[in-house]
Amino acid sequence: MALGPLELVVLCFPASRLNDGVLATLERLDSAPGVRVVDVLVVRTDAVGGACGVELSELPGLAVDPVAIVRLATGLITETDVDEVGALVDQQTDALAVLVEHLWVRDLADKVATIDGTLLTLLHIPAVQEVYAIAGT
């Protein structure tokens, strides 16, 4: 069975709150329609900026079903991904890299294909961090 489309979502948390962040993230994504979590990895950096991947099963005190943790460790998040994510965080912050599959897009592409259409591309537009004031308000 083919996977995709896939998207790597990276969230960051203070290292001391990582387990809470993991639980909140997985709980929300587990209940999200049209999305399936394919792989999850924590990315940490050391004092000189070297990044390493940490499996959820290696996190002490994480209250997650061990079978679910194994299911979420597919190895699809690569060392290159770890290095790129590691460049975004520091020693006091852990990153949670979550690879998700957009099932709804695959379903849409299948439906469009029945009328000889093609899913041409997916473009990711990140959230806008700036809020623009409306003139006169």
C-alpha positions in Angstrom: 0.0 0.0 0.0 1.4 3.4 -0.9 1.8 6.1 1.7 1.1 9.8 1.2 1.0 12.5 1.0 3.2 12.9 4.0 4.1 16.0 6.0 6.6 16.4 8.8 5.2 18.5 11.6 7.7 19.8 14.2 6.6 21.0 17.6 8.9 22.2 20.3 8.6 22.1 24.1 10.8 23.0 27.0 12.7 19.8 27.8 11.0 19.6 31.2 7.5 19.5 29.6 8.3 17.2 26.7 6.2 14.3 28.0 3.1 16.5 28.4 3.7 17.8 24.9 4.0 14.3 23.5 0.8 13.2 25.1 -1.2 16.3 24.1 0.0 16.0 20.5 -0.7 12.3 20.1 -4.1 12.6 21.7 -5.1 15.4 19.3 -3.7 13.7 16.2 -5.2 10.4 17.1 -8.7 12.0 17.1 -8.1 14.1 14.0 -10.1 12.9 11.0 -8.3 12.4 7.7 -4.8 12.3 9.3 -2.8 9.3 10.4 0.5 9.4 12.4 3.1 7.4 10.6 6.3 8.1 12.6 7.2 10.0 15.7 10.7 11.0 17.0 12.0 13.3 19.6 15.0 15.4 18.5 17.5 16.7 21.1 20.7 18.7 20.8 23.8 18.7 22.9 26.0 21.6 24.0 27.8 21.8 20.7 24.6 21.6 18.6 24.8 18.0 17.6 21.3 16.5 17.1 20.1 13.0 18.0 16.8 11.2 17.6 15.2 9.6 20.6 12.4 7.1 20.3 9.3 7.5 22.5 10.0 4.2 24.1 13.3 5.8 25.5 11.5 8.6 27.3 11.2 7.9 31.0 7.8 8.3 32.6 5.8 8.6 29.3 2.4 7.1 30.0 1.7 5.7 26.5 0.6 2.2 25.6 3.9 0.3 24.7 2.2 -1.3 21.7 1.2 2.2 20.4 4.8 3.4 20.9 6.2 0.6 18.8 3.6 1.2 16.1 4.7 4.9 15.9 8.4 4.0 15.5 8.5 3.2 11.8 11.9 4.7 11.0 10.6 6.9 8.2 12.0 10.1 9.9 15.6 10.1 8.6 18.9 11.2 10.0 18.8 14.1 7.6 15.4 15.1 9.1 16.9 14.8 12.6 19.8 17.1 11.6 17.5 19.7 10.0 15.1 19.7 13.0 18.1 19.8 15.4 19.2 23.1 13.9 15.9 24.6 15.1 16.2 23.9 18.8 18.7 24.4 21.6 19.7 22.3 24.6 16.8 23.5 26.8 14.2 22.7 24.1 13.2 19.3 22.7 11.5 19.0 19.3 8.8 16.4 18.6 8.9 15.4 14.9 5.6 13.9 13.8 5.3 12.4 10.3 1.6 12.5 9.3 -0.2 11.0 6.3 -3.0 13.1 4.9 -5.6 10.4 4.2 -8.1 12.9 3.1 -5.9 14.1 0.3 -5.3 10.6 -0.9 -9.0 10.0 -0.9 -9.6 13.2 -2.8 -6.9 12.2 -5.4 -8.6 8.8 -5.8 -11.9 10.5 -6.4 -10.5 13.0 -8.9 -8.8 10.2 -10.7 -12.1 8.6 -11.5 -12.9 11.5 -13.7 -9.4 11.6 -15.3 -8.2 14.3 -13.0 -4.8 14.4 -11.2 -3.6 15.8 -8.0 -1.0 18.2 -9.4 0.8 19.4 -6.3 0.6 20.2 -2.6 2.0 23.5 -1.4 2.6 24.1 2.3 2.0 27.7 3.4 3.2 28.1 7.0 1.2 30.0 9.5 1.6 33.8 9.4 3.3 34.9 12.6 2.6 38.6 12.2 -0.8 40.2 12.8 -1.5 43.2 10.6 -3.6 46.0 12.0 -6.5 47.0 9.9 -6.3 50.7 9.0 -8.5 52.8 11.2 -9.0 50.3 14.0 
